[in-house]
Amino acid sequence: YSPGLDGAGDCQQLAGVTCDHNGNVVELDLNGLALRGELPSSIADLTSLERLAISNNQLSGQLPPAIFSSPVLKRLDVTHNHFSGPIPCP
């Protein structure tokens, strides 16, 4: 997340996004939004992300390995998509 989407950097205004008191994205809840394509590797740039819920979409390709090395990610829900390839174990 980059402050400046609305000039104030209030990511709480974005549906499915939860931020901490510093404006860091800590949760993305994007379940059931009919998202298509691959999950971008830039998801790992959200270094404070604790919960990522992207189930019930039409996402495909491999999961970016970098998300599995995050020391803060506690919950990952990628069910009911079309991902392929290995799931790295940290």
LINLIN-V418343 format. One record per backbone hydrogen bond with DSSP energy under -0.5 kcal/mol. NH is the residue of the N-H (numbers start at 1). CO is the residue of the C=O. Records with the same first field share a line. If there is no record, write none. Layout:
NH: CO + CO
This chain:
3: 1
5: 2
11: 9
13: 10
14: 11
15: 13
17: 14
18: 27
20: 24
23: 20
26: 18
27: 18
28: 51
29: 16
30: 28 + 53
32: 55
33: 30
34: 56
37: 58
39: 60
40: 38
43: 40
44: 41
45: 42
46: 43
47: 45
49: 46
50: 26
51: 26
52: 75
53: 28
54: 52 + 77
56: 79
57: 80
58: 35
60: 37
61: 82
67: 64
68: 65
69: 66
70: 67
74: 50
75: 50
77: 52
78: 76
82: 59
84: 61
88: 86
90: 88
